[in-house]
Amino acid sequence: MDPWWAPRWLIVWQRTYAVARQWWLESDGRVDWAQLPVETTFEGEQLGRWVRAQRAGWAELDQEQRDLLAALGIEEDQELAAARAAAAAKPKVSRADRFGAGLAALAAFVEREGHVRVPRTHKEDGVSLGSWLNNQKARRDKLTKEQLGQLEALGAAW
């Protein structure tokens, strides 16, 4: 009996895997899956798109699915995995910290320029200050009284 007659994953996945395996067998096991064009179709299945999705979503696959794919030479997209690891390692900045950074940049701008008319594209101390200030104005009903007071103290009163 086929050990995959009732897998935990969708039968569509199993069917497309079978098509990928058939492609692999007909290619004598010489397939560069990473270079397979996304528009590749075989046996009516969008094989290129499916392979790309498996490589990109490797971490979400069951271990048994990864084992089946690895047996065909399909592996995780290493560049994408590295980018995800870098994003996960990046420290999370709280909303309060972002507000504090924006407020400090606004204070520096006001001290230098003497007003709060910040051009939309202006950057200050690594902060997109124009965008930040416009966002504060647009979302002022969500700011705390303390935050509103801090903005008002710098001359940003709406």
Secondary structure in CASP SS format (residue, H / E / C, confidence):
PFRMAT SS
TARGET T0000
AUTHOR 0000-0000-0000
METHOD secondary structure of the structure
MODEL  1
M C 1.00
D C 1.00
P C 1.00
W C 1.00
W C 1.00
A C 1.00
P C 1.00
R C 1.00
W C 1.00
L C 1.00
I H 1.00
V H 1.00
W H 1.00
Q H 1.00
R H 1.00
T H 1.00
Y H 1.00
A H 1.00
V H 1.00
A H 1.00
R H 1.00
Q H 1.00
W H 1.00
W H 1.00
L H 1.00
E H 1.00
S C 1.00
D C 1.00
G C 1.00
R C 1.00
V C 1.00
D C 1.00
W H 1.00
A H 1.00
Q H 1.00
L C 1.00
P C 1.00
V C 1.00
E C 1.00
T C 1.00
T C 1.00
F E 1.00
E C 1.00
G C 1.00
E E 1.00
Q C 1.00
L H 1.00
G H 1.00
R H 1.00
W H 1.00
V H 1.00
R H 1.00
A H 1.00
Q H 1.00
R H 1.00
A H 1.00
G C 1.00
W H 1.00
A H 1.00
E H 1.00
L C 1.00
D C 1.00
Q H 1.00
E H 1.00
Q H 1.00
R H 1.00
D H 1.00
L H 1.00
L H 1.00
A H 1.00
A H 1.00
L C 1.00
G C 1.00
I C 1.00
E C 1.00
E C 1.00
D C 1.00
Q H 1.00
E H 1.00
L H 1.00
A H 1.00
A H 1.00
A H 1.00
R H 1.00
A H 1.00
A H 1.00
A H 1.00
A H 1.00
A H 1.00
K C 1.00
P C 1.00
K C 1.00
V C 1.00
S C 1.00
R H 1.00
A H 1.00
D H 1.00
R H 1.00
F H 1.00
G H 1.00
A H 1.00
G H 1.00
L H 1.00
A H 1.00
A H 1.00
L H 1.00
A H 1.00
A H 1.00
F H 1.00
V H 1.00
E H 1.00
R H 1.00
E H 1.00
G C 1.00
H C 1.00
V C 1.00
R C 1.00
V C 1.00
P C 1.00
R C 1.00
T C 1.00
H C 1.00
K C 1.00
E E 1.00
D C 1.00
G C 1.00
V E 1.00
S C 1.00
L H 1.00
G H 1.00
S H 1.00
W H 1.00
L H 1.00
N H 1.00
N H 1.00
Q H 1.00
K H 1.00
A H 1.00
R C 1.00
R H 1.00
D H 1.00
K H 1.00
L C 1.00
T C 1.00
K H 1.00
E H 1.00
Q H 1.00
L H 1.00
G H 1.00
Q H 1.00
L H 1.00
E H 1.00
A H 1.00
L C 1.00
G C 1.00
A C 1.00
A C 1.00
W C 1.00
END
